[in-house]
């Protein structure tokens, strides 16, 4: 009889028990708004770094090479004028070429007794153009000019 009561009890308890119902979970989705913020930040970072890298080394002047030369660096305390193979002039590593008249006005405005002008002229520039540039610097009253070269 004990077995039949236990079996009956199991049947009754199974009928009264309800299956556990869990609420439906929402469909999985990816929050794209947070990813867009990260993406915009990365794009801005890469754009800024490539622009600055381009401006940093905008003009590649192929300097003439020498065997024995003094290693003075007067450009640190003065003005740097670069001349490319097309005889365009660039002042203090600017990306835009400067006309000779504007260069003359700038040099006359910033003249000081201790001012040194360093000229980086490409080795393929004509000798005449380099001398014209040196003459322009001296006409402005600057008597400390240096031509930059590269050592072998």
N, C-alpha and C positions, 0 to 999 in steps of 0.2 A: 503494500500500500504506500509505502514511503516513496517508492519510485513513481507511482502514478500521481501523487500529489506534487512532486517536484516537476514532473512533465507538464501537469496542468498549470502550475504556477508559471513555468517558462512560456507556455502558450499565451496566458493572460498578460504577462508582462510585455510580451512582444507586440501584442495588439495595442496596448496603451502607449507604448513608446512611439514618439514621432521621430522621423529621421531629422537629423540636424540640417537646417537650411542656412547656408551662408549667403550673405548679400552678394550680388554680382559685382565683380570688380570692373572698373572702367577699362576700356581698351587701352593698351599701352601706346604712348605717344612721346615724341621727342620735342622738348622745349627748344625751339629754334632761336628764340629771342636772345638767350644767353650766348649761344654760339655766334650770333651775328655781332655782338659786342666784341667778342674775342677776335673775330675775323677782321673787323674794322680796325681794331688796335694793331693787329699784325700788318695789315696793308699799309696803314699810316707809318708804322715803324720802318718797313722796307722802302717806302717811297722817300722818307726823309733821309735815311742812310745812303741811298743811292744818289740822291741829289747832292748831298754834302761830299760824298766821295768823288763825284764828277767835278764839283767846283774846287776841290782841294788840289787836283792835279790837272787843271784845264789845259795847260799849254806845255807841251813837251819840247823843250828847247834842246837841240842836239849841240851841246857845247863843244868847242874845239878842245883837243887834248894836248897836254904839254908833259914834258919829262920832269922838269924841275921848276916849281913855282911856289911862291909863298902861299900859305894857307890862311889868309885873312878872311874874315867874314864880316865885312862892314855893313851888309844889308840888314843885320839885326838892329842897328841903331840908325838906319837911314832909309832911303827910298830905293825900291827895286823896280827897274824898267826892263821888260822883256821884249825881244824882237823875234818874230817868227820868220820863216822863210819867205813869206809874202810881204815882209817889212811892215807888218802891223805892230803897233806898240801897245803894251799892256802895263798898267801901273799897279804895283803892289799886289800882284796875283789876282787881279780882277778878271772876270770872264769876258768882258766886252772890250774890244780894241778902243784906243783913245787917239783922237786926231792930234797931230803935232801942235796945233794952236792951243788946244786945251791942256796938253802937257806943258807947254811953255807957260801958260797962265798959272797952272798949279805950282810949277817950280818957282816962279817969281813970287808967288804968294807965300810959300813955305821956306824961303831962304833963311838959313841960319849959318853962323860961322863954322859950326862943327858938323854940318850936314854932309853926309856921304851918299853918293848915288852909285849904285851897283847896276851894271848893265849886263844882262844875259842875252847875248845875240847868238842865234843859231849859226853853226859853222858854215852853212850854205848861204848866209846873207852876204851881200856884196860888201866889200871893204868900204866902198864909198858911202853906203847907207850907215854903217857903224860910225864912220868919221862924222857924218852929218849929225848923228845923234849926240856924239860927244861934243860937237860944236854947239849944238842947241843947249846942252847942259851948261857949257861954259858961258854962253851968251846970257844965261839967266843969273850969272854971278856965282855959280857953284864951281869950286876949283878942286874938289875932292871927288873924283870919279874913278871907278874901278871896273875893269872888264873881268867877268867871272869865266873861269875855265875849269876843266875837269882834269884831274891827274890820272895818268896811266896806272 
